Amino acid sequence: EKPKQSSATSEELTPQQMAQVLARLHALPVCGHPLNLYERWQHYIQVANITPTNTLYEKVSELKGHVINSERTFSGGSDADNRSNDSVTGSDIVICHNDLLRAHVLKATATPPLLIDWEYAAIGNRYFDVASCCLINGFTEDESVQLVNTYADEMNICPQRALSQHKLFTAIVEVTNALWCAAMDATANNETHLNENSTH
């Protein structure tokens, strides 16, 4: 999804409050369609006609394994056994909003929190949602760390693992946004050419 920046005001939710919203959302026992992020990447690459010589394609190749692994769950072994490593645990796969601007939170203290604009929602990796939230809200590095630490505390997750995963997924979200923008630009250019041709 396309990154959007929001201007900070004193009335906006803090990173810690956004972390609490994410935690309550991710704790919901909701089933739904999977994000299938790498399939989306492949679709964007095809639409944008991104070739192997493109630097964006190189970034995709570097992160491909992480993206595919990010949506895998495994059987055997408890979450506690895997909290301190980079394995994807079953509990990492949750309901994600994937476009959690502060403006999309109508009531943060509600249980579940009252949110709008669910068009990108899907079952996916919790850290994609966390990293996306930090990026689209324009949080600084320090604010992002505050959010991740609060989220880890709320979810009883190892903070070091959460921060490590957040760093990885920040790169994944940035590539996702770049691919999305490239695909949208290609689509707009194609429509412009079609319109120009139809007038001749």
Salt bridges, closest charged atoms under 4 A:
GLU12 OE1 - ARG102 NH2 3.56
ASP79 OD2 - ARG83 NE 3.74
ASP92 OD1 - ARG126 NE 3.27
ASP92 OD2 - ARG161 NH2 2.89
ASP99 OD2 - LYS4 NZ 3.35
ASP99 OD2 - HIS104 ND1 3.87
ASP117 OD2 - HIS104 NE2 2.92
ASP129 OD2 - HIS26 NE2 2.84
